[in-house]
Amino acid sequence: MTAIDTIRLLAALAVICAAAHGCGYLFGALRQPPVIGEVVGGILLGPSLLGLLAPGARAALFPASGAVTSALDAIYQLGQLLLMFLAGAELRIRAGGRERRTGTIVAAAGLLAPFAVGAGIATLFPGVFSGPAGSTATTALVVGLAMAVAAIPVISRIMMDLKIMDTAFGRIVLMVAVVEDVILYVVLAVVLGLARSGTGHPSGLWDVVGTTAVAPTAAYFTAVSLLFFAGSLTRGARLFRRLAGHRANIVARQSPVAFRLIFLCVMVLLCLGLGINAVFGALMAGVCAARGDQGADGDGPADGDGAAVEGGPAVWEAIRQFSMAFFIPVFFVLVGMRLDLVRAFDPLFFLWFLTLACGIKTFSVWAAARLAGEDPLFSSSLAFALNARGTIGIVLAGVTRQAELINDRFFVVLVLVSLVTCQIAGFRLSKAADRLRTATVTGPRRQLRGTRADR
């Protein structure tokens, strides 16, 4: 980079950070998820507004190619990895008893029905969604994922703000979101592996085999993705704990934050070596590190190796602070900057996809909750909460567009649907928060006790 490139990069980052935190603050003040404001900040700096009003200024600040663009792309990737790292730390299932039963029924219905509808539509009309590298199979899987996905980080943030996280409702929502997302992550890992193999782009270990036949390629990426997820969930926390507490680990003693970031990088490198997309290495690194810090392997610590890592909460707070101050907000602004609402936005496409995606997800979750014995308010609240696609929907849009599996029109629609569904979920849950906060299990049906005004 030349001195001029450095100046332009610093100026671009200053503007991006100001837009991210300024718009995030405004949306937070309006009781909306700040992530929506961050993406809106990117839309303001992108071709949708700044590119229209002052194309010369935008080209000078955000050039289309060169060292500045490469540096911003690198920061985009780091922000995405840190986002998934922190999201992995939130992947926990604490529901039990009847809550687990309701969550299982809701997860099955909320995953299978939307996925089947989305895959069916994409199979019939692949050209509506597909990008240059997309096939009928990969397009069907991506649209199915887009219909079924739910966003753990955004749902968690909304429920924390409303103080309904540690309730029966909150535990069921998180359980369903975790189950759905783990399954969807595996499917997405397979899709991205299939897309990269045989394209001339490195896809890790599978390149050694050298075949592009669909059946063995699909079998490889399915098997390696399942093994990676299963190994991380069953053994990852114990491995992290042993590494963190080893007497030779001077890095962990000197800087626990640095050790966790090194662990993140190693897990990402392992994924890339296997041909799995980097975001899944980051996700499982967060799962392993957070569970290791808490002293849980999934079935509880079985020996002296199961003790929690000292200082874990403070370390995670430090990681969250610098990630949320710079890398993650910059990531979301850069996502917004890639949206071209002038040339790539199709209002009719957006409306019918939003209606269909929300309709099938809402109905399947509501019907499953009613079948499990929940009352109408609880069931409808579950349906609205699990409709929030949020950050995971945005990541899905970003990685599939980067792999050229989807076209620009569908990318814009996916991001906008992710934002709109977050707003709908936040509005709906804020109206029902008082009654959801007092939900208790009292027999065959869940009873909601509230004040007379609540009723």
Stockholm file with secondary structure:
# STOCKHOLM 1.0

chainA/1-455         MTAIDTIRLLAALAVICAAAHGCGYLFGALRQPPVIGEVVGGILLGPSLLGLLAPGARAALFPASGAVTSALDAIYQLGQLLLMFLAGAELRIRAGGRERRTGTIVAAAGLLAPFAVGAGIATLFPGVFSGPAGSTATTALVVGLAMAVAAIPVISRIMMDLKIMDTAFGRIVLMVAVVEDVILYVVLAVVLGLARSGTGHPSGLWDVVGTTAVAPTAAYFTAVSLLFFAGSLTRGARLFRRLAGHRANIVARQSPVAFRLIFLCVMVLLCLGLGINAVFGALMAGVCAARGDQGADGDGPADGDGAAVEGGPAVWEAIRQFSMAFFIPVFFVLVGMRLDLVRAFDPLFFLWFLTLACGIKTFSVWAAARLAGEDPLFSSSLAFALNARGTIGIVLAGVTRQAELINDRFFVVLVLVSLVTCQIAGFRLSKAADRLRTATVTGPRRQLRGTRADR
#=GR chainA/1-455 SS CCHHHHHHHHHHHHHHHHHHHHHHHHHHHTTSCHHHHHHHHHHHHSTTTHHHHCHHHHHHHSCSSSHHHHHHHHHHHHHHHHHHHHHHHTCCCCCCTHHHHHHHHHHHHHHHHHHHHHHHHHHHCGGGTBCTTCCHHHHHHHHHHHHHCCCHHHHHHHHHHTTCTTSHHHHHHHHHHHHHHHHHHHHHHHHHHHHHTTTTSCCTTHHHHCCCCHHHHHHHHHHHHHHHHHHHHHHHHHHHHHHHHCTTCHHHHHCHHHHHHHHHHHHHHHHHHHTCCHHHHHHHHHHHHHHHHHTCCSSCCCSGGGCCCTTHHHHHHHHHHHIIIIIHHHHHHHHHHTCCTTTSCCHHHHHHHHHHHHHHHHHHHHHHHHHTTCCHHHHHHHHHHTTCCHHHHHHHHHHHHHTTCBCHHHHHHHHHHHHHHHHHHHHHHHHHHHHHHTEEECSSSEEECCCTTTC
#=GC SS_cons         CCHHHHHHHHHHHHHHHHHHHHHHHHHHHTTSCHHHHHHHHHHHHSTTTHHHHCHHHHHHHSCSSSHHHHHHHHHHHHHHHHHHHHHHHTCCCCCCTHHHHHHHHHHHHHHHHHHHHHHHHHHHCGGGTBCTTCCHHHHHHHHHHHHHCCCHHHHHHHHHHTTCTTSHHHHHHHHHHHHHHHHHHHHHHHHHHHHHTTTTSCCTTHHHHCCCCHHHHHHHHHHHHHHHHHHHHHHHHHHHHHHHHCTTCHHHHHCHHHHHHHHHHHHHHHHHHHTCCHHHHHHHHHHHHHHHHHTCCSSCCCSGGGCCCTTHHHHHHHHHHHIIIIIHHHHHHHHHHTCCTTTSCCHHHHHHHHHHHHHHHHHHHHHHHHHTTCCHHHHHHHHHHTTCCHHHHHHHHHHHHHTTCBCHHHHHHHHHHHHHHHHHHHHHHHHHHHHHHTEEECSSSEEECCCTTTC
//
